[in-house]
Amino acid sequence: MAAKLNSDSDQPIAEINIVPFVDIILVILIIFMLTTPFIVKPSINVQLPKAGAGDETSPSQLSVSITAAGELFLNGKSVTKEEVGKSAQELSVSKPDVQAIISADKDVPHGRVVEIIDAIKASGVKRFAITIDKAK
C-alpha cells in the first residue's frame, strides 16, 4: 500500500508498507535455498538389501559401512579392515557389551561382508547386527 501524496491533513500515516519486508524475507529464503546443499552432512551411499522381517537396532559406537565399490567406513571415516579390528578391540575392552552394526551395499559380495564380521568378532565383539531396508 502506498501513502497518499496529496494529503492536506496533518494526520500521521497509519498504513504500513510491507513490500520492503516481503523483499527481505524473499532474499533470505533464496539464501537458505542456495546454502542448504552445502550445509547438509555428506553421507555414505549404500543401497541396503530389502528384507521382509527385521528388528530395530539402537545406535552403536561401532558402525561399519561397506559401499558397492568395496570401500570400508567406520563411523563415517574411511578405514582399512585392520583399523576396524583395532577399533573394535579397543571398544570391546572398554565396553564388553558393545554391538557392531554393519551396513553393506546390496551389491557387495557375501564373502566381503563375512570377512568384516570375522574381523570384528576376532577383536572381541560378541554382538553384531546387519542393517537392512525393510520391505513394505
N, C-alpha and C positions, 0 to 999 in steps of 0.2 A: 504494500500500500504506500502510495506516495503522499507526501504532505501537500496541503493546499498552498499554493504560492501567493495567490492574490487575496489573502485573508486580511481584513482590516481590523479584526478584533485582537485584543491583547491577551487572549486566552492561550495557555501553553498547548503545545502539540501533544495530544494524548494518544496518538497512534504509534505503534511500534513497528519499525521497518525490519522484517525478519529475513529479507533477502541476503544481507551480508552473513547472517548467522547460518543460513542454509548453505551458502557458498563455502564457508569454512568447514562445515560438517562434511560436505561432499569431498573436499580436498583431503581431509583426514581419512575418510573412508577409502579413497583411492590410494593413499599412502599405506594404509593397513593391507589393502589387497595386493599391493606390489611387494611389500616386505614379508608377508606371511610365508611364502615358499622358502625364504632364506632362514626363517626362524624355526621352522618345523625340524624336529630332530631326524637326522637320516637314519634309516632302518636297514636291516639286512633283508635282502629279497629272498625269501624262502617260501616256496609253494608247498604247503603241508599236504600230506596224503589225507584223503577223506575216509572216515570210518563211521559206522552207524552207532557204535556204543563207545563210551568213554567217560571218565570221571573228571571233575575239575581238579586242577593242581594248584597248590599255593606257590607264590613266587619263591625263587631259590637264589642263593648266592653263587650257585654253580650252574649257570645256564649256558649250554653248549649249542651252537648253531652250525649246520653244515649246508653250504649252498650247493646248487646244481653243478657249479664248476669245481667243487671239491674243497673250497676254502673253508677253514675252520675258525670259528669265533667263540671266544669265551667272554661272556658278559658284554658283548658288543665290540670286543677288541680282537683283532686278527692274531692268532696264535698257531703254534705247531702242536702235534699230538703229545709231544714230550712236555710242553708247557701246560697242557691241560692236565696231564698226570701229576705234575709237580704241584699245581694249584689245588687239585683235588686232594692230594695227600696232606698239604698244609691245612686245608679246610677241615678234613676229616679228623685231624688231630685235635683242633680247637673245638670242633662241633661234631661229635660222633654220629649224631642222628641227621646229618645233612642229606638232602636229596638232590641228585643231579637231574636237571631237566634237559632233554635232548630234543632239538628241533632240526629235523633233517628234511631237505627238499625231497619231493616225491621221486625225482629222477636220480637221486644218489643211490649207488649200488648198495645192496644189503650188506655186503662184506665190509664196506667202509663204515657203516653205522655200527656193526658188531665190533669192529676194530676199536672204535672210540669208546663203546660201552666197556670193552675189555680193559682198556687203559684206565678208565675211571674206577672200575671195580678192583683192579690190581692196586690202585692207590689207597684203598681202604674205604671207599664209599660203598655202602651196602644197598642204599635205596636209589632208584632212578625211575624216571618217567619219560615217556616218549610223547611229544606233542603231536596232536592230530587236528585236522579241521573237521569238526563234527558235521556229518551229512544230515540233511534235513529230509 
